[in-house]
Structure formats: structure tokens, C-alpha cells
Amino acid sequence: MSQQLQKLSLFYDGACPLCQAEILFLSGRNQNQLLEFIDINSAKYDPLKVGVSCEEALAAMYGQYADGTLINGVAVFPAAYQRANLPKLAWVFSRKSLQPMLQIGYRFFAKNRHAISGLLGPGALWLVKSTRLKTNQ
């Protein structure tokens, strides 16, 4: 599987606890090293090189394949889940019949990310961290 997939860089908001939890979860499943994680608030993120301003990157999740192709929004999730060896999640997020509902839900989340993350993020981050600790022992 890994020979067929290009590496995917995920650009995420490191100031968002829910985003941090998702990235931490995916990084724990990144055995084939097909995902790279870049916090858009860090010096590692270069908007000129990526072609996506910080404002755009804050408004929607972006990913970039090794060949330079950009994807954003809901399209990022099945690509990331496939590379993280989560085929069922990748399948759900790639269903054309679910795309309208997923797009609406994602736009709502992206617009309200910090409020939602303030409520759910700390618990999600704690859960992911505690699960990783248990599996690493």
C-alpha cells in the first residue's frame, strides 16, 4: 500500500486543541511515514512555498502531496486516514453520497473551530494522549 501512496503534508492549527488531538492521533498511526505534520503557526510553515496564506490555512484544513498538489477541506481527511491505515474512516469520508453533508459540517466546524475546540478539544486531547501512553507501555 505505501508504495502506491504519495506522502501527504498536513497543515494544521497548532493553537487548536481539537486539531492537536487529531494530529496526535494520526501521528501515532503514521507507521509508513506517509504523513508529515506542519503547524501553520510555526516557522516551518512557509505560505509562499505552499501557495496558501496563513489566513486561508486557518479557514480550512490543507494538505499537499509530495508532487505539490494541494487539497483542502473534507478531501484532506480520506487522504490522511488512508495513509494512517484507517481504511474504514477513509471510506466514509470519500463517499460521494455523504459529501454534501460532510462539506456543510466541515464548513461549520472550520468557522467555529476555536469555540468547538474550547469545549471538546481538551477532553479529546487528553483522551488521545492517555490512549497513546497506554499503548506505549
C-alpha positions as a Markdown table, in Angstrom:
| # | Residue | x | y | z |
|---|---|---|---|---|
| 1 | Met | 0.0 | 0.0 | 0.0 |
| 2 | Ser | 2.7 | 2.6 | 1.0 |
| 3 | Gln | 4.5 | 2.2 | -2.4 |
| 4 | Gln | 1.3 | 3.4 | -4.2 |
| 5 | Leu | 0.7 | 6.5 | -2.0 |
| 6 | Gln | 2.5 | 9.8 | -2.1 |
| 7 | Lys | 3.5 | 11.4 | 1.1 |
| 8 | Leu | 1.0 | 14.0 | 2.3 |
| 9 | Ser | 1.8 | 17.1 | 4.4 |
| 10 | Leu | -1.0 | 18.2 | 6.6 |
| 11 | Phe | -1.1 | 21.9 | 7.6 |
| 12 | Tyr | -2.9 | 22.4 | 10.9 |
| 13 | Asp | -3.6 | 25.0 | 13.5 |
| 14 | Gly | -1.4 | 24.1 | 16.5 |
| 15 | Ala | -3.3 | 26.6 | 18.6 |
| 16 | Cys | -6.5 | 24.5 | 18.3 |
| 17 | Pro | -6.7 | 21.7 | 20.9 |
| 18 | Leu | -9.1 | 19.6 | 18.8 |
| 19 | Cys | -6.8 | 20.0 | 15.8 |
| 20 | Gln | -3.8 | 19.0 | 18.0 |
| 21 | Ala | -5.7 | 15.9 | 19.1 |
| 22 | Glu | -6.4 | 14.8 | 15.5 |
| 23 | Ile | -2.8 | 15.3 | 14.5 |
| 24 | Leu | -1.5 | 13.5 | 17.6 |
| 25 | Phe | -3.9 | 10.6 | 16.8 |
| 26 | Leu | -2.8 | 10.5 | 13.2 |
| 27 | Ser | 0.9 | 10.7 | 14.1 |
| 28 | Gly | 0.5 | 7.7 | 16.3 |
| 29 | Arg | -0.7 | 5.7 | 13.3 |
| 30 | Asn | 1.9 | 7.1 | 10.8 |
| 31 | Gln | 4.0 | 3.8 | 10.7 |
| 32 | Asn | 4.7 | 4.1 | 7.0 |
| 33 | Gln | 5.8 | 7.8 | 7.4 |
| 34 | Leu | 3.3 | 8.8 | 4.7 |
| 35 | Leu | 2.1 | 11.9 | 6.7 |
| 36 | Glu | 4.0 | 15.0 | 7.7 |
| 37 | Phe | 2.5 | 17.5 | 10.1 |
| 38 | Ile | 3.2 | 21.2 | 9.8 |
| 39 | Asp | 1.8 | 23.7 | 12.3 |
| 40 | Ile | 0.8 | 26.8 | 10.4 |
| 41 | Asn | 1.8 | 28.9 | 13.4 |
| 42 | Ser | 5.4 | 27.6 | 13.3 |
| 43 | Ala | 8.4 | 28.8 | 11.3 |
| 44 | Lys | 8.3 | 25.5 | 9.4 |
| 45 | Tyr | 5.2 | 26.8 | 7.6 |
| 46 | Asp | 6.1 | 28.9 | 4.5 |
| 47 | Pro | 2.9 | 30.3 | 2.9 |
| 48 | Leu | 4.8 | 31.4 | -0.2 |
| 49 | Lys | 6.3 | 27.9 | -0.8 |
| 50 | Val | 2.9 | 26.2 | -0.1 |
| 51 | Gly | 0.8 | 28.8 | -2.0 |
| 52 | Val | -1.7 | 29.1 | 0.8 |
| 53 | Ser | -1.8 | 32.2 | 3.0 |
| 54 | Cys | -2.0 | 31.8 | 6.8 |
| 55 | Glu | -5.5 | 33.2 | 6.7 |
| 56 | Glu | -6.5 | 30.6 | 4.1 |
| 57 | Ala | -4.9 | 27.8 | 6.1 |
| 58 | Leu | -6.7 | 29.0 | 9.2 |
| 59 | Ala | -10.0 | 28.9 | 7.4 |
| 60 | Ala | -9.7 | 25.3 | 6.1 |
| 61 | Met | -7.5 | 22.3 | 6.5 |
| 62 | Tyr | -5.0 | 21.9 | 3.7 |
| 63 | Gly | -2.8 | 19.1 | 2.6 |
| 64 | Gln | -0.1 | 18.9 | 0.0 |
| 65 | Tyr | 1.0 | 15.8 | -1.8 |
| 66 | Ala | 4.7 | 15.2 | -2.5 |
| 67 | Asp | 4.2 | 16.2 | -6.1 |
| 68 | Gly | 2.9 | 19.7 | -4.9 |
| 69 | Thr | -0.8 | 19.1 | -5.5 |
| 70 | Leu | -2.9 | 20.9 | -2.9 |
| 71 | Ile | -6.1 | 19.5 | -1.4 |
| 72 | Asn | -8.3 | 21.2 | 1.2 |
| 73 | Gly | -11.4 | 20.8 | 3.4 |
| 74 | Val | -13.1 | 17.5 | 3.6 |
| 75 | Ala | -10.9 | 16.0 | 0.8 |
| 76 | Val | -7.9 | 16.1 | 3.2 |
| 77 | Phe | -9.5 | 13.6 | 5.6 |
| 78 | Pro | -9.8 | 10.4 | 3.5 |
| 79 | Ala | -6.3 | 11.0 | 2.1 |
| 80 | Ala | -4.9 | 11.3 | 5.6 |
| 81 | Tyr | -6.9 | 8.4 | 7.0 |
| 82 | Gln | -5.8 | 6.2 | 4.2 |
| 83 | Arg | -2.2 | 7.0 | 4.9 |
| 84 | Ala | -2.8 | 6.4 | 8.6 |
| 85 | Asn | -4.1 | 2.9 | 7.9 |
| 86 | Leu | -7.7 | 3.8 | 8.8 |
| 87 | Pro | -9.5 | 2.4 | 5.8 |
| 88 | Lys | -13.0 | 2.5 | 7.2 |
| 89 | Leu | -12.7 | 6.2 | 8.1 |
| 90 | Ala | -11.1 | 6.9 | 4.7 |
| 91 | Trp | -14.0 | 5.0 | 3.0 |
| 92 | Val | -16.7 | 7.0 | 4.9 |
| 93 | Phe | -15.1 | 10.4 | 4.2 |
| 94 | Ser | -14.7 | 9.5 | 0.5 |
| 95 | Arg | -18.4 | 8.6 | -0.2 |
| 96 | Lys | -19.8 | 10.9 | -2.8 |
| 97 | Ser | -23.3 | 10.5 | -1.3 |
| 98 | Leu | -22.0 | 11.9 | 2.0 |
| 99 | Gln | -20.0 | 14.8 | 0.5 |
| 100 | Pro | -22.8 | 17.4 | 0.8 |
| 101 | Met | -23.4 | 16.7 | 4.5 |
| 102 | Leu | -19.7 | 16.4 | 5.2 |
| 103 | Gln | -19.0 | 19.7 | 3.4 |
| 104 | Ile | -21.7 | 21.5 | 5.4 |
| 105 | Gly | -20.4 | 20.0 | 8.7 |
| 106 | Tyr | -16.8 | 20.8 | 7.9 |
| 107 | Arg | -17.6 | 24.4 | 6.9 |
| 108 | Phe | -19.5 | 24.9 | 10.2 |
| 109 | Phe | -16.6 | 23.3 | 12.2 |
| 110 | Ala | -13.9 | 25.4 | 10.4 |
| 111 | Lys | -15.8 | 28.6 | 11.0 |
| 112 | Asn | -16.4 | 27.8 | 14.7 |
| 113 | Arg | -13.3 | 25.7 | 15.3 |
| 114 | His | -12.0 | 27.6 | 18.3 |
| 115 | Ala | -15.3 | 27.7 | 20.1 |
| 116 | Ile | -15.9 | 24.0 | 19.5 |
| 117 | Ser | -12.3 | 23.2 | 20.4 |
| 118 | Gly | -12.6 | 25.1 | 23.6 |
| 119 | Leu | -15.4 | 22.8 | 24.6 |
| 120 | Leu | -14.3 | 19.4 | 23.2 |
| 121 | Gly | -10.6 | 19.9 | 22.5 |
| 122 | Pro | -9.1 | 19.5 | 26.0 |
| 123 | Gly | -11.0 | 16.2 | 26.5 |
| 124 | Ala | -10.1 | 14.9 | 23.1 |
| 125 | Leu | -6.5 | 15.8 | 23.6 |
| 126 | Trp | -6.4 | 14.1 | 27.0 |
| 127 | Leu | -8.1 | 11.0 | 25.6 |
| 128 | Val | -5.6 | 10.7 | 22.7 |
| 129 | Lys | -2.6 | 11.3 | 25.0 |
| 130 | Ser | -3.8 | 8.8 | 27.6 |
| 131 | Thr | -4.5 | 6.2 | 24.9 |
| 132 | Arg | -1.1 | 6.7 | 23.4 |
| 133 | Leu | 0.5 | 6.3 | 26.9 |
| 134 | Lys | -1.3 | 3.1 | 27.5 |
| 135 | Thr | -0.3 | 1.6 | 24.1 |
| 136 | Asn | 3.4 | 2.7 | 24.5 |
| 137 | Gln | 3.7 | 0.9 | 27.9 |
